[in-house]
Amino acid sequence: MKLRASLAAVGIGVGLWGLWLLLHTVQVQALIRLPLWLAGAVLADDFFLVPLTVGTGWLVTRWSAGPDHHRTISAVRTTLLYVGLTTLIAIPLLLRQGKGVNPTVLPRDYLRDWLLLEATIVVAGAVWFVVQRSRFTFKRSRASSGDIGGR
Amino acid sequence: MKLPAPPTEKSFRSPLHHPRVAIVIGRWLGIAVTICFLTGLFSHFQQETPGWLHIPSRPANLYRVTQGLHVLSGTVAVPLLLAKLWTVYPKLFAKLPWPPSRQALANVLERLSILVLVSALALELFIGFVNTLQWYPWPFPFKQTHYALAWIIVGALLVHLSVKLPLIVAHWRATPEPVADSLPPAITGLTRRRLFRTVAGAAALAGITSVGQSVPALGPVAVLAPRKPNVGPQGLPVNRTAHDAGVTGIGPDWRFTIKGPQELSYTLDQLRQLPQSRSALPIACVEGWSQGARWEGIRIRDLLRLCGAPEGSRVRVVSMEKGGFYGTSELPPEFVDDPLTLLALRLNGSELALDHGYPARVIAPNRPGVLQTKWVHRLEVIA
């Protein structure tokens, strides 16, 4: 209990120090707009990104109940997740493509690279699926032929 | 028409919304946030060194490593934060205890601390990443806000740990996995172990596709990094160009002056006649990118000896740059005395490009790029 209380006390102290820094280094004009951006960050996470993931996960799980789909679901889910994540990170880069403050900022062709990255993730997912399936069918054929590892 | 009922905590049936999952991913996120905070603090102290702190000039690559880690841990924290929020998402729909009681008050306070933590951390990661693109679409100053939010995050995190401590202790080690009443993991394939692997894979993917801006060997696959370490004049990126700094070059009457016990003045040709030294030092920027380079020029400590300044002197470096925060910088004694610290005239085998600070710039070990002042025309011994 003592540990918890002191952790909380230190936490409140450190947080208030951050607040003090904010109030003393940022001008009022900017300070009054900061809460809007903080709220925006919460809205983007809790009311867009996470519901999107929950919703997609629900759809994929529902789809996986279909015949034979249980074999593909892992590959499909992981591929979707990685495509989503890399796209999220790529959005600012794609938006600012060609608008860097000088030619050494954002020097890549981000649209091409993003498409290549997504293609690589999809192909890797497909390869992984094929490898998984061949293992699965190998095990099953061994089992059905009565060869179950020497037992 | 009747609207569907809003979800409740019970609407989310996946057994992966479980404290054990939250704790494993929380530990990973905690490690990333801690690395990010400590390396960020180091970078802050590099730029605003308090009087009691002496930053050593060695290891020469220290800042390159810490700042690369800062941006890497921040980028990797993005998938970790999303996974953590996903795991605890049903809690968002938990009913507030009613009627009011001490317990209810504690619950409200806890939720407020989580609101502070989530909003500050999400915004911090967002502005941090977008800053590496040198894009500032928000109406507040980046540096001050990023720094203050970091302390707020750490404070809110400590409060969060204090509130959750019993739960953390109870689930620190693996607990038996409950079986879902809807679809068992045997069908959906998502056991805890597999979820952890998937999240770790997502974090690794975010890291591998961006770390190449600080690790030139991985540059070709850094498709999600705003910099390529070898793109720029003389194979080195630029943050502030001569054009942006209002520097157009130098005339025949250009002089470099050093003001100490004596005041000395040199033309560029005279500077070239002084004993030249070589340093292999990186440019490591606060935005996380870095690249090694070969520099040639005059040791700052040799220049100080020439003007009769005592050892242990501090030096103000003055640029021809107009406006901006970094028109001057200060070299503490540790950096002045280091034999690697140069007034560089040449870079990678040729004369400095104008964008790299022609005719002369400072290059010192273990320093953020913003303090490696370009277009230097004056050194002042100040202590």
Interface residues (C-beta under 8 A of the other chain):
Chain A: L3 R4 A5 L7 A8 V10 G11 I12 G13 V14 G15 L16 W17 G18 L19 L21 L22 T25 V26 Q27 Q29 A30 L31 R33 L34 W37 L38 A39 G40 A41 V42 A44 D45 D46 L49 V50 T53 V54 G57 T61 S64 A65 H70 I73 S74 R77 T78 L81 Y82 L85 T86 L88 I89 A90 P92 L93 R96 K99 G100 V101 N102 P103 T104 V105 L106 P107 R108 Y110 D113 W114 L116 L117 I121
Chain B: F12 S14 T75 V78 P79 L81 L82 L85 W86 Y89 L92 L115 V116 V118 S119 A120 A122 L123 F126 F129 V130 L133 Q134 W135 W138 P139 F140 P141 Q144 T145 Y147 A148 L149 A150 W151 I152 I153 V154 G155 A156 L157 L158 V159 H160 L161 S162 V163 L165 L183 I187 T188 G189 L190 R194 T198 G201 A202 L205 A206 T209 S210 V223 L224 P226 R227 K228 V231 G232 P237 V238 N239 T241 D244 D355
